[in-house]
Amino acid sequence: MKVYISDDSSARAVGADRVAAAFGRIKDAEVIRTSARGAFFLEPLVEIDTSRGRAGYPNVQPSQVPALLKKEPALISKIPFFSKQTRFTFANAGVTEPLSIEQYGFKALKKARGMDPLKILDEMKKSNLRGRGGAAFPAGVKWQTTREADGEPKYVVANADEGDPGAYSDRMIIEGDPYRLIEGMAICAHAVGAKKGYVYIRGEYPAGISKMRNAIAHAADAGILDHAFFELEIFVGSGAYICGEETALLESLEGKRGMVRSKPPFPAVQGLWQKPTVINNVVTFATVPDIILRGGDWHSSLGTEKSKGTMPLQLAGQIRQGGLVEVPFGITLEEVIENFGGGMPRGSRFKAVQVGGPLGSIFPKSLLKTRICFDEFAGAGGILGHGGIVVYDDQTDMADLARHFMEFTADESCGKCTPCRIGSMRAKEILENICKGHGTEKDLALLDELGDTMKLGSLCALGGLAPMPVQTAIRYFGKEFRR
């Protein structure tokens, strides 16, 4: 009997290793550690093969193991959290063993290496794939710019410095499906003419770093990665949030302090060591293999008019069912929270939701009909960012929450530009004063003016977007600040 148990950090944090050890003591039970499905509210989730398909037992404790198999398992395909999703980028999640090359196959890379690089660029542009890391820039345009830019060698860099609270899609890929990232980067390298690549991973992801290193070594042993085609190297970050910004990441990768660069020139033209460089985040690269196998028109057929494909959304905060879901663009925030998040816990009432990490806007109940897509979010004064969704209940102090996020920005600012360096400190001080009960109406006006200055004058998105949670909190929950 084969028993499948996730090896993901989130599953292990709630006892998956202990459950696996308990099954290991059962005669004729073969324990297979897989990637995670992303339904963390069901972990530890134990799965077995049945005549009806893969079935599972949720929330298993080691003491339950001896008697567990006498119970009827639930079919995975019938669980609403899974059955309502449309999975492509995360199709292997919970199914395959993370480091099995045989199970992964590298079909897209084999196809891509038989294609003219210009044909790959055509398919990427047809797909209308926009970066999933926050800026939402068209990936095909970025790749073509790098290919046509003067300068050798060219580089491919994966931004795995995933720092947004409530975001973990990158971690799930590098821990659970690392070959998909490798394949996407290798396809990009073939398209733009690069021979060298780097995966920049935040140091807070030790399990992901270990998995990626092993995956790169296995791919090299199998001849998938080598100096004739494409070499890949891991670089471990030191925990600076600013290094999620692409130019600060490049500075760090070059061994310097992580500080943003003025743009232009953009990295696609002058990036790593001033050479043409493609930088995309993990989910963007992980989306590429399906585009190559299925075609750019297929990807463009999913989603909305300007937001094509699917988006992995990560649910956290005051909801019943935390986890990752992959759905086509166009679903509303309300549908995500209710249909996948299971709504609010018993006794809790909805107050606000934040999408896009600590730089994302805070939306009230009146904006829950906003559709998940880049342009509709922008029209509502928000950002989709990395797809992290954090729900707050009626016990949340919105003034203190705004203070917390501005304190975070002040701490994480690289200090290069005055609007961010000084503006975040002054805004933090004003919010601290308000939270102590010493604020005035003029302080709210000053915060708004200060926020506009940061938006217009900051060099990067950290300073430019930092005022968004504060300004939207004041806009929709101004009574709490005034109180």
C-alpha positions in Angstrom: 0.0 0.0 0.0 1.3 3.4 -1.0 0.7 6.3 1.4 1.3 9.8 0.2 2.2 12.5 2.7 3.3 16.1 1.9 6.9 17.1 2.5 6.0 20.8 2.4 7.2 23.1 5.3 3.6 24.0 6.2 2.6 20.3 6.4 5.7 19.4 8.4 5.0 22.3 10.8 1.7 20.6 11.9 3.1 17.1 12.3 3.4 15.5 8.8 6.8 14.0 9.7 5.4 12.3 12.8 2.5 11.0 10.8 4.8 9.6 8.1 6.9 7.9 10.8 3.8 6.3 12.2 2.9 4.9 8.8 6.4 3.7 8.4 5.9 1.3 11.3 2.9 -0.4 9.5 3.8 -3.5 7.6 3.5 -3.3 3.8 3.0 0.5 3.9 5.2 2.4 1.5 5.4 6.1 2.5 6.0 8.5 -0.3 6.6 12.2 0.4 5.0 14.4 -2.2 4.6 18.1 -2.8 1.8 20.0 -1.1 -1.7 20.5 -2.6 -1.9 23.8 -0.8 -4.9 23.0 1.4 -3.1 23.7 4.6 -6.3 23.7 6.6 -6.4 19.9 5.9 -2.8 19.1 6.9 -1.5 16.7 7.8 -3.3 15.2 4.8 -2.7 11.5 4.2 -3.6 10.1 0.7 -3.9 6.6 -0.7 -4.7 5.1 -4.1 -8.2 3.6 -4.4 -10.2 2.1 -7.3 -12.0 5.4 -7.5 -8.9 7.5 -7.6 -6.7 9.3 -5.1 -8.5 9.6 -1.7 -7.4 11.2 1.6 -7.8 11.5 5.3 -7.5 15.1 6.6 -5.9 16.4 9.8 -4.3 13.1 10.8 -2.6 12.7 14.1 0.0 9.9 14.7 -2.2 8.2 17.3 -5.0 7.8 14.7 -2.8 5.9 12.2 -3.4 2.3 13.3 -7.2 2.6 13.0 -7.3 5.2 10.2 -7.4 2.8 7.3 -10.6 1.2 8.5 -12.4 4.4 7.7 -13.7 5.5 4.3 -11.4 8.2 2.8 -12.7 11.2 0.9 -12.0 11.4 -2.8 -9.6 14.3 -3.4 -11.4 15.3 -6.6 -14.7 15.7 -4.7 -13.4 18.1 -2.1 -14.8 21.5 -3.1 -11.5 23.4 -2.3 -9.9 21.3 -5.1 -12.7 20.7 -7.5 -13.5 24.4 -8.0 -9.9 25.2 -9.1 -8.3 25.4 -12.5 -4.8 24.1 -12.0 -2.0 24.3 -14.6 1.0 25.9 -13.0 0.2 23.9 -9.8 -1.0 20.8 -11.6 1.7 18.7 -9.9 1.0 20.0 -6.5 0.3 17.1 -4.1 0.8 14.6 -6.8 4.4 14.2 -7.7 7.6 13.6 -5.7 9.5 16.9 -5.8 12.9 15.5 -6.9 11.7 12.8 -9.4 13.0 13.7 -12.9 11.1 10.7 -14.2 7.8 11.9 -13.0 8.4 15.5 -14.2 9.7 14.6 -17.7 10.9 18.0 -19.0 8.6 17.7 -22.1 8.4 21.5 -22.6 12.1 21.9 -22.6 12.7 19.1 -25.1 10.1 20.8 -27.3 11.6 24.3 -26.8 15.1 23.2 -27.7 13.8 22.0 -31.0 12.2 25.4 -31.7 13.7 28.5 -33.2 14.2 31.0 -30.3 12.1 33.6 -32.2 9.2 31.2 -32.3 9.4 30.9 -28.5 9.3 34.6 -28.2 6.2 34.7 -30.6 4.4 32.2 -28.4 5.3 34.2 -25.2 3.9 37.4 -26.8 0.8 35.6 -28.0 0.2 34.2 -24.5 0.0 37.8 -23.0 1.7 36.4 -19.9 2.2 39.3 -17.4 4.7 38.9 -14.6 3.2 37.4 -11.5 5.6 39.2 -9.1 3.8 42.5 -8.8 4.7 44.8 -11.7 2.7 42.7 -14.2 5.0 43.6 -17.1 4.5 41.5 -20.3 7.0 38.6 -20.0 7.3 38.2 -23.8 8.3 41.9 -24.3 10.9 41.6 -21.5 12.4 38.5 -23.1 12.6 40.0 -26.6 14.2 43.2 -25.2 16.9 41.1 -23.6 17.5 39.0 -26.7 17.8 42.1 -28.9 20.0 44.1 -26.4 23.7 44.6 -27.0 26.1 42.9 -24.7 27.3 39.4 -23.8 26.9 37.2 -21.8 23.2 37.4 -21.1 21.6 36.2 -17.8 18.4 34.7 -16.5 17.5 35.4 -12.9 14.6 34.0 -10.9 13.4 36.3 -8.1 12.4 33.9 -5.2 12.8 36.5 -2.5 9.2 36.1 -1.5 8.7 38.5 1.4 5.0 39.5 1.4 3.1 38.4 4.5 0.5 35.9 3.4 2.4 34.9 0.2 3.8 31.5 -0.3 3.3 30.4 -3.9 7.0 30.7 -4.7 7.9 28.6 -1.7 5.5 25.9 -2.8 7.1 25.7 -6.2 10.7 25.6 -5.1 9.9 23.1 -2.4 7.4 21.0 -4.3 7.9 21.4 -8.0 11.5 22.7 -8.5 12.0 21.2 -12.0 9.1 23.4 -13.3 11.1 26.5 -12.3 14.3 25.0 -13.8 12.4 24.2 -17.0 10.9 27.7 -17.3 14.3 29.3 -16.8 16.0 27.0 -19.3 13.4 27.7 -21.9 13.9 31.5 -21.3 17.6 31.0 -21.6 17.2 29.3 -25.0 14.9 32.1 -26.2 17.1 35.0 -25.2 20.6 33.4 -25.8 21.7 33.1 -22.1 24.0 30.4 -20.8 23.9 31.2 -17.1 21.2 31.7 -14.6 20.7 32.4 -10.9 17.8 31.6 -8.5 17.8 34.3 -5.7 16.1 32.6 -2.7 15.4 34.3 0.6 17.4 32.9 3.4 14.2 32.2 5.4 13.4 29.3 3.1 15.9 26.6 4.2 13.8 23.7 2.9 13.3 25.4 -0.5 17.1 26.1 -0.8 17.9 22.5 -0.1 15.3 21.2 -2.6 16.5 23.6 -5.3 20.1 22.7 -4.8 19.3 19.0 -5.0 17.1 19.5 -8.1 19.8 21.5 -9.9 22.3 18.7 -9.1 20.0 16.0 -10.4 19.2 18.0 -13.5 22.9 18.5 -14.2 23.6 14.7 -13.6 20.8 14.0 -16.2 22.4 16.3 -18.7 19.5 18.8 -18.6 21.7 21.5 -17.3 25.3 21.9 -18.5 27.6 24.6 -19.8 26.7 23.8 -23.4 23.0 24.7 -22.8 22.4 26.4 -19.5 24.0 26.5 -16.0 22.1 27.4 -12.9 23.3 28.5 -9.5 21.6 29.3 -6.2 22.1 32.6 -4.4 20.8 32.9 -0.8 19.5 36.3 0.3 20.0 37.8 3.8 16.5 38.8 4.6 16.2 42.3 3.2 12.6 42.9 1.9 14.0 45.5 -0.6 15.8 42.8 -2.4 12.5 41.6 -3.8 12.8 44.7 -6.0 14.6 43.6 -9.1 17.5 46.1 -9.2 18.2 45.8 -5.5 18.3 42.0 -6.0 20.9 42.5 -8.8 23.0 44.7 -6.5 22.9 41.9 -3.8 23.6 39.3 -6.4 26.8 41.2 -7.4 27.9 41.2 -3.7 26.9 44.7 -2.9 24.4 46.2 -0.4 20.8 45.7 -1.7 19.9 49.2 -2.9 17.6 50.1 -5.8 19.1 51.5 -9.1 17.6 54.4 -11.0 15.8 53.3 -14.1 16.3 53.4 -17.1 18.3 51.5 -18.1 16.2 48.6 -17.2 17.7 45.2 -16.3 16.5 43.7 -19.6 19.1 46.0 -21.3 21.7 46.5 -18.5 21.1 44.1 -15.6 23.5 41.8 -13.8 27.0 43.1 -14.1 25.5 45.6 -16.6 24.7 42.8 -19.0 21.2 42.1 -20.5 19.2 40.2 -17.9 15.8 38.6 -17.7 14.3 38.8 -14.2 11.0 37.1 -13.5 9.5 35.8 -10.4 9.1 32.0 -9.7 5.5 31.7 -10.7 6.1 33.6 -14.0 8.8 31.1 -15.0 6.7 28.2 -13.7 3.9 29.2 -16.1 6.1 29.0 -19.2 6.3 25.2 -19.7 2.5 25.0 -20.2 2.6 27.9 -22.7 5.3 26.0 -24.7 3.3 22.7 -24.6 -0.2 24.1 -25.2 0.6 27.3 -27.2 0.4 31.0 -26.5 -3.2 31.2 -27.8 -4.3 28.6 -25.2 -3.0 30.7 -22.4 -4.5 33.9 -23.9 -7.9 32.2 -23.9 -8.0 32.1 -20.1 -8.8 35.0 -17.9 -10.0 38.5 -18.7 -9.4 40.8 -21.6 -6.1 42.2 -20.2 -5.2 39.7 -17.5 -4.6 36.3 -19.2 -4.1 32.9 -17.7 -4.5 31.7 -14.2 -3.4 33.2 -10.9 -2.3 31.4 -7.7 -4.0 33.1 -4.8 -2.8 32.5 -1.3 -5.4 32.8 1.5 -4.5 33.7 5.1 -5.8 35.7 8.0 -9.3 35.3 9.6 -10.8 32.7 7.3 -11.7 29.0 7.9 -9.6 27.5 5.1 -6.1 28.9 4.5 -4.2 27.7 1.5 -3.3 28.2 -2.2 -5.8 28.2 -5.0 -5.2 28.5 -8.7 -8.0 30.1 -10.7 -8.4 32.0 -14.0 -8.4 35.8 -13.7 -11.9 37.3 -13.3 -13.2 35.7 -10.1 -14.2 38.3 -7.4 -12.6 38.8 -4.0 -15.8 37.7 -2.4 -16.0 34.5 -4.3 -12.4 33.6 -3.4 -13.0 34.3 0.3 -16.3 32.5 0.5 -15.8 29.6 -2.0 -12.2 28.7 -1.2 -11.5 30.4 2.2 -14.7 29.1 3.7 -15.7 32.5 5.0 -15.0 33.8 8.4 -14.5 31.6 11.5 -17.4 31.2 13.9 -18.0 34.4 15.9 -15.9 36.6 13.6 -17.2 39.3 11.3 -15.5 40.6 8.2 -13.9 44.0 8.4 -11.3 44.3 5.6 -9.1 42.4 3.2 -5.6 43.3 2.0 -4.2 42.0 -1.3 -0.6 42.5 -2.4 1.3 42.3 0.8 2.4 45.2 3.1 2.3 47.6 0.1 -1.3 46.6 -0.9 -4.4 48.6 -0.3 -6.9 47.7 2.4 -10.3 47.1 0.9 -13.6 47.3 2.9 -16.7 45.1 2.3 -18.0 47.4 -0.3 -15.1 46.4 -2.7 -15.4 42.7 -2.3 -17.0 42.5 -5.8 -13.7 43.6 -7.3 -12.5 41.0 -9.8 -9.1 39.5 -9.5 -7.3 41.0 -12.4 -4.5 43.6 -12.8 -6.5 46.4 -14.3 -9.6 46.2 -12.2 -7.5 46.2 -9.0 -5.6 49.2 -10.3 -9.0 50.9 -11.0 -10.0 50.3 -7.4 -6.8 51.8 -6.1 -5.1 48.6 -5.3 -2.5 46.1 -6.5 -2.7 42.4 -7.1 0.9 41.9 -6.4 2.0 38.4 -5.6 -1.6 37.2 -5.0 -1.4 37.1 -1.2 -4.9 37.7 0.4 -5.1 38.5 4.1 -8.5 38.8 5.7 -9.1 40.9 8.9 -12.0 40.7 11.3 -13.8 43.3 13.3 -11.3 43.0 16.2 -8.6 44.6 14.0 -7.5 48.1 14.9 -7.0 49.7 11.5 -5.0 52.7 12.8 -2.6 50.3 14.5 -2.5 48.1 11.4 -1.6 51.2 9.3 1.1 52.1 11.8 2.5 48.6 11.7 2.9 48.6 7.9 4.5 52.0 7.8 6.9 50.9 10.5 7.7 47.9 8.3 8.5 50.2 5.4 10.7 52.5 7.5 12.6 49.5 8.7 13.0 47.9 5.2 13.7 51.1 3.2 17.1 50.9 1.5 17.6 54.6 2.2 18.7 55.6 -1.3 15.9 58.1 -2.0 14.7 60.8 0.3 10.9 60.4 -0.1 11.0 56.8 1.1 13.8 57.1 3.7 12.5 60.3 5.4 8.8 60.0 4.4 8.3 56.6 5.9 9.9 57.7 9.2 7.8 60.8 9.4 4.6 58.9 8.5 5.4 56.2 11.2 5.9 59.0 13.8 2.6 60.6 12.9 0.8 57.2 13.1 2.4 56.4 16.4 1.1 59.8 17.7 -2.4 59.1 16.5 -2.4 55.6 18.1 -1.4 57.2 21.4 -4.4 59.5 21.2 -2.4 62.7 20.5 -3.2 63.2 16.8 -5.1 66.0 15.2 -7.2 66.3 12.0 -4.2 68.1 10.5 -2.2 64.9 10.9 -4.5 63.0 8.6 -4.2 65.6 6.0 -0.4 65.6 6.4 -0.3 61.8 6.1 -2.2 62.0 2.8 0.1 64.7 1.4 3.2 62.8 2.6 1.8 59.7 0.9 1.4 61.5 -2.4 4.9 62.8 -2.2 6.3 59.3 -1.6 4.2 57.9 -4.5 5.6 60.5 -6.9 9.1 60.8 -5.7 10.3 57.4 -4.7 12.7 55.4 -6.8 11.0 52.1 -6.5 7.7 50.4 -5.5 8.6 50.1 -1.8 8.4 53.9 -1.3 5.9 54.4 -4.1 3.3 51.9 -2.8 4.0 52.1 1.0 1.3 54.8 1.5 -1.4 52.7 -0.1 -2.4 50.7 3.0 -2.3 53.9 5.1 -4.3 56.0 2.7 -6.9 53.4 2.0 -7.3 52.6 5.8 -7.9 56.3 6.4 -10.3 56.5 3.4 -12.5 53.6 4.5 -12.0 53.5 8.2 -11.4 57.2 9.0 -13.6 57.1 12.1 -11.1 54.8 13.8 -8.2 57.2 13.2 -10.3 60.1 14.5 -11.5 58.2 17.5 
